[in-house]
Amino acid sequence: KTTALFSRKDAAMIRFDFGGRRAVVTGGARGIGRAIADRLVASGASVTLWDLIDPSDSHGPFGRSASDFAFKCTDVTDEKSVAAALQTTLDADPSIDILVNAAGVTGPTKPLEHYTFSEWRRVLDVNLDGVFLCARAIIPTMIEGGYGRIVSIASVSKRSQRRFFGPPLRIVVLQRVQLSMLQADGLAIRGW
């Protein structure tokens, strides 16, 4: 269910009712992830940020401070780090209803043909493997709870299309595979 909110500039914003829902936002310390986390809290969700960056010294674009969130230092490219973050999150509350995969890197600002293999792997590790590891860790909790929403961000700016085409396309494919396997369990998967 949605309602309209009005900002200081009287621009209408849609508000979703996530009261009683628990969300994890990867890459939630700043940028798009932080903006999404702010909106989830404003819509009633309890949010845990999984990020390598501690959000404690920052305010999000909608004025939320870091104290409005739980935080777990998490490397989304590392299975053990994701497992530890999941355990800490579930220790605080045994449900996770929403996963927003917003952690991402664009890689070096040079043409793809000038990338080293390790630079390319880093982009894939964060932008693709991170989505896989976090979804794989959280999906069983969602299935057990009978509810789940997963959103993965895969953004490509026009300037960077030449050097950043691989991960967003792979995320879309991963999302489609997840959707086909999990629809029967009542989970919804979306990618942007």
Biotite code that builds the C-alpha atoms (Angstrom):
import biotite.structure as struc

atoms = struc.array([
    struc.Atom([0.000, 0.000, 0.000], chain_id="A", res_id=1, res_name="LYS", atom_name="CA", element="C"),
    struc.Atom([1.300, 3.472, -0.807], chain_id="A", res_id=2, res_name="THR", atom_name="CA", element="C"),
    struc.Atom([0.680, 7.030, 0.318], chain_id="A", res_id=3, res_name="THR", atom_name="CA", element="C"),
    struc.Atom([2.066, 10.354, -0.878], chain_id="A", res_id=4, res_name="ALA", atom_name="CA", element="C"),
    struc.Atom([4.522, 12.319, 1.234], chain_id="A", res_id=5, res_name="LEU", atom_name="CA", element="C"),
    struc.Atom([5.607, 15.858, 0.558], chain_id="A", res_id=6, res_name="PHE", atom_name="CA", element="C"),
    struc.Atom([9.157, 17.094, 0.914], chain_id="A", res_id=7, res_name="SER", atom_name="CA", element="C"),
    struc.Atom([10.194, 20.607, 1.836], chain_id="A", res_id=8, res_name="ARG", atom_name="CA", element="C"),
    struc.Atom([9.980, 21.524, -1.818], chain_id="A", res_id=9, res_name="LYS", atom_name="CA", element="C"),
    struc.Atom([6.457, 20.067, -2.044], chain_id="A", res_id=10, res_name="ASP", atom_name="CA", element="C"),
    struc.Atom([7.593, 17.401, -4.496], chain_id="A", res_id=11, res_name="ALA", atom_name="CA", element="C"),
    struc.Atom([5.419, 14.322, -4.041], chain_id="A", res_id=12, res_name="ALA", atom_name="CA", element="C"),
    struc.Atom([7.208, 11.180, -2.959], chain_id="A", res_id=13, res_name="MET", atom_name="CA", element="C"),
    struc.Atom([5.639, 7.755, -2.848], chain_id="A", res_id=14, res_name="ILE", atom_name="CA", element="C"),
    struc.Atom([5.740, 6.058, 0.534], chain_id="A", res_id=15, res_name="ARG", atom_name="CA", element="C"),
    struc.Atom([5.447, 2.324, 0.813], chain_id="A", res_id=16, res_name="PHE", atom_name="CA", element="C"),
    struc.Atom([4.243, 0.663, 3.984], chain_id="A", res_id=17, res_name="ASP", atom_name="CA", element="C"),
    struc.Atom([7.066, -1.598, 5.157], chain_id="A", res_id=18, res_name="PHE", atom_name="CA", element="C"),
    struc.Atom([5.995, -1.514, 8.803], chain_id="A", res_id=19, res_name="GLY", atom_name="CA", element="C"),
    struc.Atom([7.186, -4.659, 10.547], chain_id="A", res_id=20, res_name="GLY", atom_name="CA", element="C"),
    struc.Atom([9.473, -5.641, 7.658], chain_id="A", res_id=21, res_name="ARG", atom_name="CA", element="C"),
    struc.Atom([13.203, -6.256, 8.050], chain_id="A", res_id=22, res_name="ARG", atom_name="CA", element="C"),
    struc.Atom([15.590, -5.191, 5.267], chain_id="A", res_id=23, res_name="ALA", atom_name="CA", element="C"),
    struc.Atom([19.264, -5.651, 4.469], chain_id="A", res_id=24, res_name="VAL", atom_name="CA", element="C"),
    struc.Atom([20.873, -3.103, 2.145], chain_id="A", res_id=25, res_name="VAL", atom_name="CA", element="C"),
    struc.Atom([24.341, -3.898, 0.816], chain_id="A", res_id=26, res_name="THR", atom_name="CA", element="C"),
    struc.Atom([26.426, -0.852, 0.001], chain_id="A", res_id=27, res_name="GLY", atom_name="CA", element="C"),
    struc.Atom([24.081, 1.091, 2.257], chain_id="A", res_id=28, res_name="GLY", atom_name="CA", element="C"),
    struc.Atom([26.597, 3.460, 3.857], chain_id="A", res_id=29, res_name="ALA", atom_name="CA", element="C"),
    struc.Atom([26.427, 5.995, 1.038], chain_id="A", res_id=30, res_name="ARG", atom_name="CA", element="C"),
    struc.Atom([25.171, 6.692, -2.464], chain_id="A", res_id=31, res_name="GLY", atom_name="CA", element="C"),
    struc.Atom([22.172, 4.895, -3.932], chain_id="A", res_id=32, res_name="ILE", atom_name="CA", element="C"),
    struc.Atom([22.269, 2.251, -1.194], chain_id="A", res_id=33, res_name="GLY", atom_name="CA", element="C"),
    struc.Atom([22.037, 4.916, 1.512], chain_id="A", res_id=34, res_name="ARG", atom_name="CA", element="C"),
    struc.Atom([19.166, 6.677, -0.243], chain_id="A", res_id=35, res_name="ALA", atom_name="CA", element="C"),
    struc.Atom([17.281, 3.382, -0.490], chain_id="A", res_id=36, res_name="ILE", atom_name="CA", element="C"),
    struc.Atom([17.993, 2.584, 3.171], chain_id="A", res_id=37, res_name="ALA", atom_name="CA", element="C"),
    struc.Atom([16.715, 6.033, 4.189], chain_id="A", res_id=38, res_name="ASP", atom_name="CA", element="C"),
    struc.Atom([13.478, 5.521, 2.256], chain_id="A", res_id=39, res_name="ARG", atom_name="CA", element="C"),
    struc.Atom([12.972, 2.036, 3.719], chain_id="A", res_id=40, res_name="LEU", atom_name="CA", element="C"),
    struc.Atom([13.299, 3.424, 7.261], chain_id="A", res_id=41, res_name="VAL", atom_name="CA", element="C"),
    struc.Atom([10.930, 6.285, 6.394], chain_id="A", res_id=42, res_name="ALA", atom_name="CA", element="C"),
    struc.Atom([8.475, 3.631, 5.193], chain_id="A", res_id=43, res_name="SER", atom_name="CA", element="C"),
    struc.Atom([8.611, 1.728, 8.485], chain_id="A", res_id=44, res_name="GLY", atom_name="CA", element="C"),
    struc.Atom([11.220, -0.971, 7.790], chain_id="A", res_id=45, res_name="ALA", atom_name="CA", element="C"),
    struc.Atom([13.958, -1.973, 10.188], chain_id="A", res_id=46, res_name="SER", atom_name="CA", element="C"),
    struc.Atom([17.194, -1.768, 8.159], chain_id="A", res_id=47, res_name="VAL", atom_name="CA", element="C"),
    struc.Atom([20.626, -3.330, 8.537], chain_id="A", res_id=48, res_name="THR", atom_name="CA", element="C"),
    struc.Atom([23.408, -1.943, 6.365], chain_id="A", res_id=49, res_name="LEU", atom_name="CA", element="C"),
    struc.Atom([26.023, -4.397, 5.113], chain_id="A", res_id=50, res_name="TRP", atom_name="CA", element="C"),
    struc.Atom([28.985, -2.356, 3.925], chain_id="A", res_id=51, res_name="ASP", atom_name="CA", element="C"),
    struc.Atom([32.746, -1.993, 4.293], chain_id="A", res_id=52, res_name="LEU", atom_name="CA", element="C"),
    struc.Atom([32.270, 1.699, 5.106], chain_id="A", res_id=53, res_name="ILE", atom_name="CA", element="C"),
    struc.Atom([31.010, 2.673, 8.560], chain_id="A", res_id=54, res_name="ASP", atom_name="CA", element="C"),
    struc.Atom([28.069, 5.063, 8.040], chain_id="A", res_id=55, res_name="PRO", atom_name="CA", element="C"),
    struc.Atom([28.359, 6.602, 11.521], chain_id="A", res_id=56, res_name="SER", atom_name="CA", element="C"),
    struc.Atom([29.713, 9.966, 10.367], chain_id="A", res_id=57, res_name="ASP", atom_name="CA", element="C"),
    struc.Atom([27.236, 10.590, 7.591], chain_id="A", res_id=58, res_name="SER", atom_name="CA", element="C"),
    struc.Atom([23.659, 11.620, 6.995], chain_id="A", res_id=59, res_name="HIS", atom_name="CA", element="C"),
    struc.Atom([21.718, 10.223, 4.057], chain_id="A", res_id=60, res_name="GLY", atom_name="CA", element="C"),
    struc.Atom([19.985, 12.309, 1.414], chain_id="A", res_id=61, res_name="PRO", atom_name="CA", element="C"),
    struc.Atom([16.700, 12.171, 3.332], chain_id="A", res_id=62, res_name="PHE", atom_name="CA", element="C"),
    struc.Atom([18.237, 13.306, 6.633], chain_id="A", res_id=63, res_name="GLY", atom_name="CA", element="C"),
    struc.Atom([18.522, 9.945, 8.383], chain_id="A", res_id=64, res_name="ARG", atom_name="CA", element="C"),
    struc.Atom([21.526, 9.507, 10.636], chain_id="A", res_id=65, res_name="SER", atom_name="CA", element="C"),
    struc.Atom([23.489, 6.292, 11.047], chain_id="A", res_id=66, res_name="ALA", atom_name="CA", element="C"),
    struc.Atom([21.736, 5.675, 14.368], chain_id="A", res_id=67, res_name="SER", atom_name="CA", element="C"),
    struc.Atom([18.556, 4.893, 12.405], chain_id="A", res_id=68, res_name="ASP", atom_name="CA", element="C"),
    struc.Atom([20.176, 1.692, 11.092], chain_id="A", res_id=69, res_name="PHE", atom_name="CA", element="C"),
    struc.Atom([21.926, -1.393, 12.338], chain_id="A", res_id=70, res_name="ALA", atom_name="CA", element="C"),
    struc.Atom([25.354, -1.787, 10.718], chain_id="A", res_id=71, res_name="PHE", atom_name="CA", element="C"),
    struc.Atom([27.512, -4.823, 10.033], chain_id="A", res_id=72, res_name="LYS", atom_name="CA", element="C"),
    struc.Atom([30.908, -4.384, 8.383], chain_id="A", res_id=73, res_name="CYS", atom_name="CA", element="C"),
    struc.Atom([30.609, -6.805, 5.478], chain_id="A", res_id=74, res_name="THR", atom_name="CA", element="C"),
    struc.Atom([32.690, -7.698, 2.441], chain_id="A", res_id=75, res_name="ASP", atom_name="CA", element="C"),
    struc.Atom([30.056, -8.945, -0.016], chain_id="A", res_id=76, res_name="VAL", atom_name="CA", element="C"),
    struc.Atom([32.771, -10.725, -2.025], chain_id="A", res_id=77, res_name="THR", atom_name="CA", element="C"),
    struc.Atom([33.717, -12.981, 0.895], chain_id="A", res_id=78, res_name="ASP", atom_name="CA", element="C"),
    struc.Atom([31.520, -15.961, 1.857], chain_id="A", res_id=79, res_name="GLU", atom_name="CA", element="C"),
    struc.Atom([32.640, -15.940, 5.490], chain_id="A", res_id=80, res_name="LYS", atom_name="CA", element="C"),
    struc.Atom([31.984, -12.214, 5.850], chain_id="A", res_id=81, res_name="SER", atom_name="CA", element="C"),
    struc.Atom([28.487, -12.599, 4.368], chain_id="A", res_id=82, res_name="VAL", atom_name="CA", element="C"),
    struc.Atom([27.779, -15.592, 6.640], chain_id="A", res_id=83, res_name="ALA", atom_name="CA", element="C"),
    struc.Atom([28.928, -13.622, 9.709], chain_id="A", res_id=84, res_name="ALA", atom_name="CA", element="C"),
    struc.Atom([26.783, -10.631, 8.691], chain_id="A", res_id=85, res_name="ALA", atom_name="CA", element="C"),
    struc.Atom([23.786, -12.901, 8.217], chain_id="A", res_id=86, res_name="LEU", atom_name="CA", element="C"),
    struc.Atom([24.261, -14.493, 11.637], chain_id="A", res_id=87, res_name="GLN", atom_name="CA", element="C"),
    struc.Atom([24.622, -11.113, 13.366], chain_id="A", res_id=88, res_name="THR", atom_name="CA", element="C"),
    struc.Atom([21.537, -9.796, 11.553], chain_id="A", res_id=89, res_name="THR", atom_name="CA", element="C"),
    struc.Atom([19.452, -12.856, 12.425], chain_id="A", res_id=90, res_name="LEU", atom_name="CA", element="C"),
    struc.Atom([20.642, -12.761, 16.052], chain_id="A", res_id=91, res_name="ASP", atom_name="CA", element="C"),
    struc.Atom([19.029, -9.320, 16.323], chain_id="A", res_id=92, res_name="ALA", atom_name="CA", element="C"),
    struc.Atom([15.801, -10.407, 14.598], chain_id="A", res_id=93, res_name="ASP", atom_name="CA", element="C"),
    struc.Atom([15.171, -13.866, 13.115], chain_id="A", res_id=94, res_name="PRO", atom_name="CA", element="C"),
    struc.Atom([13.641, -12.611, 9.869], chain_id="A", res_id=95, res_name="SER", atom_name="CA", element="C"),
    struc.Atom([14.799, -10.817, 6.744], chain_id="A", res_id=96, res_name="ILE", atom_name="CA", element="C"),
    struc.Atom([12.066, -9.775, 4.333], chain_id="A", res_id=97, res_name="ASP", atom_name="CA", element="C"),
    struc.Atom([13.896, -7.494, 1.902], chain_id="A", res_id=98, res_name="ILE", atom_name="CA", element="C"),
    struc.Atom([17.358, -7.607, 0.344], chain_id="A", res_id=99, res_name="LEU", atom_name="CA", element="C"),
    struc.Atom([18.610, -4.660, -1.681], chain_id="A", res_id=100, res_name="VAL", atom_name="CA", element="C"),
    struc.Atom([21.886, -5.440, -3.449], chain_id="A", res_id=101, res_name="ASN", atom_name="CA", element="C"),
    struc.Atom([23.270, -1.934, -3.904], chain_id="A", res_id=102, res_name="ALA", atom_name="CA", element="C"),
    struc.Atom([26.979, -2.602, -3.289], chain_id="A", res_id=103, res_name="ALA", atom_name="CA", element="C"),
    struc.Atom([28.874, -1.948, -6.476], chain_id="A", res_id=104, res_name="GLY", atom_name="CA", element="C"),
    struc.Atom([32.033, -0.610, -8.042], chain_id="A", res_id=105, res_name="VAL", atom_name="CA", element="C"),
    struc.Atom([32.554, 0.822, -11.509], chain_id="A", res_id=106, res_name="THR", atom_name="CA", element="C"),
    struc.Atom([36.178, -0.217, -11.777], chain_id="A", res_id=107, res_name="GLY", atom_name="CA", element="C"),
    struc.Atom([38.973, 1.843, -13.240], chain_id="A", res_id=108, res_name="PRO", atom_name="CA", element="C"),
    struc.Atom([38.079, 4.808, -15.415], chain_id="A", res_id=109, res_name="THR", atom_name="CA", element="C"),
    struc.Atom([39.765, 3.551, -18.540], chain_id="A", res_id=110, res_name="LYS", atom_name="CA", element="C"),
    struc.Atom([38.669, 1.594, -21.595], chain_id="A", res_id=111, res_name="PRO", atom_name="CA", element="C"),
    struc.Atom([38.055, -2.103, -21.066], chain_id="A", res_id=112, res_name="LEU", atom_name="CA", element="C"),
    struc.Atom([40.975, -3.107, -23.268], chain_id="A", res_id=113, res_name="GLU", atom_name="CA", element="C"),
    struc.Atom([43.316, -1.410, -20.768], chain_id="A", res_id=114, res_name="HIS", atom_name="CA", element="C"),
    struc.Atom([41.967, -3.271, -17.713], chain_id="A", res_id=115, res_name="TYR", atom_name="CA", element="C"),
    struc.Atom([44.171, -5.786, -16.013], chain_id="A", res_id=116, res_name="THR", atom_name="CA", element="C"),
    struc.Atom([42.517, -9.099, -15.250], chain_id="A", res_id=117, res_name="PHE", atom_name="CA", element="C"),
    struc.Atom([42.618, -8.357, -11.503], chain_id="A", res_id=118, res_name="SER", atom_name="CA", element="C"),
    struc.Atom([40.811, -5.029, -12.069], chain_id="A", res_id=119, res_name="GLU", atom_name="CA", element="C"),
    struc.Atom([38.152, -6.850, -14.100], chain_id="A", res_id=120, res_name="TRP", atom_name="CA", element="C"),
    struc.Atom([37.807, -9.567, -11.440], chain_id="A", res_id=121, res_name="ARG", atom_name="CA", element="C"),
    struc.Atom([37.272, -6.934, -8.723], chain_id="A", res_id=122, res_name="ARG", atom_name="CA", element="C"),
    struc.Atom([34.345, -5.456, -10.665], chain_id="A", res_id=123, res_name="VAL", atom_name="CA", element="C"),
    struc.Atom([32.806, -8.898, -11.140], chain_id="A", res_id=124, res_name="LEU", atom_name="CA", element="C"),
    struc.Atom([33.535, -9.953, -7.547], chain_id="A", res_id=125, res_name="ASP", atom_name="CA", element="C"),
    struc.Atom([31.612, -7.011, -6.083], chain_id="A", res_id=126, res_name="VAL", atom_name="CA", element="C"),
    struc.Atom([28.927, -6.448, -8.713], chain_id="A", res_id=127, res_name="ASN", atom_name="CA", element="C"),
    struc.Atom([28.052, -10.035, -9.568], chain_id="A", res_id=128, res_name="LEU", atom_name="CA", element="C"),
    struc.Atom([29.463, -12.448, -6.998], chain_id="A", res_id=129, res_name="ASP", atom_name="CA", element="C"),
    struc.Atom([28.347, -10.132, -4.176], chain_id="A", res_id=130, res_name="GLY", atom_name="CA", element="C"),
    struc.Atom([24.753, -10.254, -5.449], chain_id="A", res_id=131, res_name="VAL", atom_name="CA", element="C"),
    struc.Atom([24.932, -14.038, -5.656], chain_id="A", res_id=132, res_name="PHE", atom_name="CA", element="C"),
    struc.Atom([26.508, -14.540, -2.215], chain_id="A", res_id=133, res_name="LEU", atom_name="CA", element="C"),
    struc.Atom([24.071, -12.231, -0.409], chain_id="A", res_id=134, res_name="CYS", atom_name="CA", element="C"),
    struc.Atom([20.988, -13.622, -2.163], chain_id="A", res_id=135, res_name="ALA", atom_name="CA", element="C"),
    struc.Atom([22.115, -17.207, -1.572], chain_id="A", res_id=136, res_name="ARG", atom_name="CA", element="C"),
    struc.Atom([22.650, -16.482, 2.127], chain_id="A", res_id=137, res_name="ALA", atom_name="CA", element="C"),
    struc.Atom([19.328, -14.695, 2.713], chain_id="A", res_id=138, res_name="ILE", atom_name="CA", element="C"),
    struc.Atom([16.917, -16.649, 0.476], chain_id="A", res_id=139, res_name="ILE", atom_name="CA", element="C"),
    struc.Atom([16.497, -19.594, 2.924], chain_id="A", res_id=140, res_name="PRO", atom_name="CA", element="C"),
    struc.Atom([15.362, -17.158, 5.636], chain_id="A", res_id=141, res_name="THR", atom_name="CA", element="C"),
    struc.Atom([12.876, -15.595, 3.217], chain_id="A", res_id=142, res_name="MET", atom_name="CA", element="C"),
    struc.Atom([11.519, -18.984, 2.163], chain_id="A", res_id=143, res_name="ILE", atom_name="CA", element="C"),
    struc.Atom([11.151, -20.009, 5.799], chain_id="A", res_id=144, res_name="GLU", atom_name="CA", element="C"),
    struc.Atom([9.251, -16.782, 6.520], chain_id="A", res_id=145, res_name="GLY", atom_name="CA", element="C"),
    struc.Atom([7.058, -17.155, 3.442], chain_id="A", res_id=146, res_name="GLY", atom_name="CA", element="C"),
    struc.Atom([7.905, -13.667, 2.178], chain_id="A", res_id=147, res_name="TYR", atom_name="CA", element="C"),
    struc.Atom([10.802, -12.045, 0.415], chain_id="A", res_id=148, res_name="GLY", atom_name="CA", element="C"),
    struc.Atom([11.687, -9.234, -1.926], chain_id="A", res_id=149, res_name="ARG", atom_name="CA", element="C"),
    struc.Atom([15.090, -8.947, -3.602], chain_id="A", res_id=150, res_name="ILE", atom_name="CA", element="C"),
    struc.Atom([16.133, -5.911, -5.607], chain_id="A", res_id=151, res_name="VAL", atom_name="CA", element="C"),
    struc.Atom([19.519, -5.717, -7.294], chain_id="A", res_id=152, res_name="SER", atom_name="CA", element="C"),
    struc.Atom([20.902, -2.486, -8.704], chain_id="A", res_id=153, res_name="ILE", atom_name="CA", element="C"),
    struc.Atom([22.780, -2.767, -12.010], chain_id="A", res_id=154, res_name="ALA", atom_name="CA", element="C"),
    struc.Atom([23.449, 0.704, -13.304], chain_id="A", res_id=155, res_name="SER", atom_name="CA", element="C"),
    struc.Atom([25.356, 1.764, -16.386], chain_id="A", res_id=156, res_name="VAL", atom_name="CA", element="C"),
    struc.Atom([25.835, 5.423, -17.201], chain_id="A", res_id=157, res_name="SER", atom_name="CA", element="C"),
    struc.Atom([26.073, 6.395, -20.840], chain_id="A", res_id=158, res_name="LYS", atom_name="CA", element="C"),
    struc.Atom([29.682, 7.535, -20.332], chain_id="A", res_id=159, res_name="ARG", atom_name="CA", element="C"),
    struc.Atom([30.807, 4.196, -18.952], chain_id="A", res_id=160, res_name="SER", atom_name="CA", element="C"),
    struc.Atom([28.995, 1.748, -21.236], chain_id="A", res_id=161, res_name="GLN", atom_name="CA", element="C"),
    struc.Atom([32.163, 0.857, -23.112], chain_id="A", res_id=162, res_name="ARG", atom_name="CA", element="C"),
    struc.Atom([34.039, -0.220, -20.002], chain_id="A", res_id=163, res_name="ARG", atom_name="CA", element="C"),
    struc.Atom([31.208, -1.416, -17.748], chain_id="A", res_id=164, res_name="PHE", atom_name="CA", element="C"),
    struc.Atom([28.921, -3.555, -19.862], chain_id="A", res_id=165, res_name="PHE", atom_name="CA", element="C"),
    struc.Atom([29.551, -7.003, -18.363], chain_id="A", res_id=166, res_name="GLY", atom_name="CA", element="C"),
    struc.Atom([28.297, -6.994, -14.753], chain_id="A", res_id=167, res_name="PRO", atom_name="CA", element="C"),
    struc.Atom([24.886, -5.314, -15.302], chain_id="A", res_id=168, res_name="PRO", atom_name="CA", element="C"),
    struc.Atom([23.969, -7.829, -18.003], chain_id="A", res_id=169, res_name="LEU", atom_name="CA", element="C"),
    struc.Atom([25.084, -10.708, -15.808], chain_id="A", res_id=170, res_name="ARG", atom_name="CA", element="C"),
    struc.Atom([23.038, -9.366, -12.883], chain_id="A", res_id=171, res_name="ILE", atom_name="CA", element="C"),
    struc.Atom([19.944, -9.318, -15.103], chain_id="A", res_id=172, res_name="VAL", atom_name="CA", element="C"),
    struc.Atom([20.583, -12.958, -16.067], chain_id="A", res_id=173, res_name="VAL", atom_name="CA", element="C"),
    struc.Atom([21.134, -13.911, -12.407], chain_id="A", res_id=174, res_name="LEU", atom_name="CA", element="C"),
    struc.Atom([17.879, -12.162, -11.450], chain_id="A", res_id=175, res_name="GLN", atom_name="CA", element="C"),
    struc.Atom([15.948, -14.106, -14.099], chain_id="A", res_id=176, res_name="ARG", atom_name="CA", element="C"),
    struc.Atom([17.370, -17.408, -12.882], chain_id="A", res_id=177, res_name="VAL", atom_name="CA", element="C"),
    struc.Atom([16.486, -16.519, -9.274], chain_id="A", res_id=178, res_name="GLN", atom_name="CA", element="C"),
    struc.Atom([12.975, -15.460, -10.300], chain_id="A", res_id=179, res_name="LEU", atom_name="CA", element="C"),
    struc.Atom([12.263, -18.648, -12.199], chain_id="A", res_id=180, res_name="SER", atom_name="CA", element="C"),
    struc.Atom([13.391, -20.756, -9.238], chain_id="A", res_id=181, res_name="MET", atom_name="CA", element="C"),
    struc.Atom([11.792, -18.784, -6.399], chain_id="A", res_id=182, res_name="LEU", atom_name="CA", element="C"),
    struc.Atom([8.386, -17.570, -7.612], chain_id="A", res_id=183, res_name="GLN", atom_name="CA", element="C"),
    struc.Atom([6.728, -20.692, -6.244], chain_id="A", res_id=184, res_name="ALA", atom_name="CA", element="C"),
    struc.Atom([8.086, -19.833, -2.780], chain_id="A", res_id=185, res_name="ASP", atom_name="CA", element="C"),
    struc.Atom([6.341, -16.429, -2.803], chain_id="A", res_id=186, res_name="GLY", atom_name="CA", element="C"),
    struc.Atom([9.502, -14.396, -3.341], chain_id="A", res_id=187, res_name="LEU", atom_name="CA", element="C"),
    struc.Atom([9.728, -11.486, -5.783], chain_id="A", res_id=188, res_name="ALA", atom_name="CA", element="C"),
    struc.Atom([12.991, -10.662, -7.538], chain_id="A", res_id=189, res_name="ILE", atom_name="CA", element="C"),
    struc.Atom([13.631, -7.400, -9.400], chain_id="A", res_id=190, res_name="ARG", atom_name="CA", element="C"),
    struc.Atom([16.692, -5.805, -10.959], chain_id="A", res_id=191, res_name="GLY", atom_name="CA", element="C"),
    struc.Atom([17.335, -2.274, -12.130], chain_id="A", res_id=192, res_name="TRP", atom_name="CA", element="C"),
])
